[in-house]
Amino acid sequence: MTDDTKQYAVTKSEAEWKAQLSPAEFQVLRKAGTERPFTGEYTDTKTVGVYRCRACDAELFRSESKFDSHCGWPSFFAPLAEDRVEYIEDSTLGMKRVEVRCANCGSHLGHVFEGEGYPTPTDLRYCINSISLTLSPA
């Protein structure tokens, strides 16, 4: 469910994305799907490094901002820089949420939540699908 009217630095046709991504990656990254909780490869990862967009390789999050939220998905308290992600109001599922997308290619990453009481510097939880990311160890 990417914004087809916005021009991203990385732009591909649906056929090109389908050729590049696995069916599961395509469903999450390009159709705003969600992987099942506690199934992603980075949910409990403690490896130091940079998390990148699986679709375009843009640097999005650093391991220093990752924290244990016990929600079933990797959680971060801040992106690498605010210009690395974009925020879209999401009213699907009968609730108001804020979708997080890669600002470089428009791929769906997950959602960001505020005010949940986690002891983090920002009081934000970027709840990100593992399948949307790759980790480049330091």
PEFEN-V701201 format. One record per residue. N is the residue number from 1. RES is the residue in three letters. SS is DSSP state (helix for helix, strand for strand, loop for the rest). Layout:
# PEFEN-V701201
{{N & RES & SS} {N & RES & SS}}
This chain:
# PEFEN-V701201
{{1 & MET & loop} {2 & THR & loop} {3 & ASP & loop} {4 & ASP & loop} {5 & THR & loop} {6 & LYS & loop} {7 & GLN & loop} {8 & TYR & loop} {9 & ALA & loop} {10 & VAL & loop} {11 & THR & loop} {12 & LYS & loop} {13 & SER & loop} {14 & GLU & helix} {15 & ALA & helix} {16 & GLU & helix} {17 & TRP & helix} {18 & LYS & helix} {19 & ALA & helix} {20 & GLN & helix} {21 & LEU & loop} {22 & SER & loop} {23 & PRO & helix} {24 & ALA & helix} {25 & GLU & helix} {26 & PHE & helix} {27 & GLN & helix} {28 & VAL & helix} {29 & LEU & helix} {30 & ARG & loop} {31 & LYS & loop} {32 & ALA & loop} {33 & GLY & loop} {34 & THR & loop} {35 & GLU & loop} {36 & ARG & loop} {37 & PRO & loop} {38 & PHE & loop} {39 & THR & loop} {40 & GLY & loop} {41 & GLU & loop} {42 & TYR & loop} {43 & THR & loop} {44 & ASP & loop} {45 & THR & loop} {46 & LYS & loop} {47 & THR & loop} {48 & VAL & loop} {49 & GLY & strand} {50 & VAL & strand} {51 & TYR & strand} {52 & ARG & strand} {53 & CYS & strand} {54 & ARG & loop} {55 & ALA & loop} {56 & CYS & loop} {57 & ASP & loop} {58 & ALA & loop} {59 & GLU & strand} {60 & LEU & strand} {61 & PHE & strand} {62 & ARG & strand} {63 & SER & helix} {64 & GLU & helix} {65 & SER & helix} {66 & LYS & strand} {67 & PHE & strand} {68 & ASP & loop} {69 & SER & loop} {70 & HIS & loop} {71 & CYS & loop} {72 & GLY & loop} {73 & TRP & loop} {74 & PRO & strand} {75 & SER & strand} {76 & PHE & strand} {77 & PHE & loop} {78 & ALA & loop} {79 & PRO & loop} {80 & LEU & loop} {81 & ALA & loop} {82 & GLU & helix} {83 & ASP & helix} {84 & ARG & helix} {85 & VAL & strand} {86 & GLU & strand} {87 & TYR & strand} {88 & ILE & strand} {89 & GLU & strand} {90 & ASP & strand} {91 & SER & loop} {92 & THR & helix} {93 & LEU & helix} {94 & GLY & helix} {95 & MET & loop} {96 & LYS & loop} {97 & ARG & strand} {98 & VAL & strand} {99 & GLU & strand} {100 & VAL & strand} {101 & ARG & strand} {102 & CYS & strand} {103 & ALA & loop} {104 & ASN & loop} {105 & CYS & loop} {106 & GLY & loop} {107 & SER & loop} {108 & HIS & strand} {109 & LEU & strand} {110 & GLY & strand} {111 & HIS & strand} {112 & VAL & strand} {113 & PHE & strand} {114 & GLU & strand} {115 & GLY & loop} {116 & GLU & loop} {117 & GLY & loop} {118 & TYR & loop} {119 & PRO & loop} {120 & THR & loop} {121 & PRO & loop} {122 & THR & loop} {123 & ASP & loop} {124 & LEU & strand} {125 & ARG & strand} {126 & TYR & strand} {127 & CYS & strand} {128 & ILE & strand} {129 & ASN & loop} {130 & SER & helix} {131 & ILE & helix} {132 & SER & helix} {133 & LEU & strand} {134 & THR & strand} {135 & LEU & strand} {136 & SER & strand} {137 & PRO & strand} {138 & ALA & loop}}
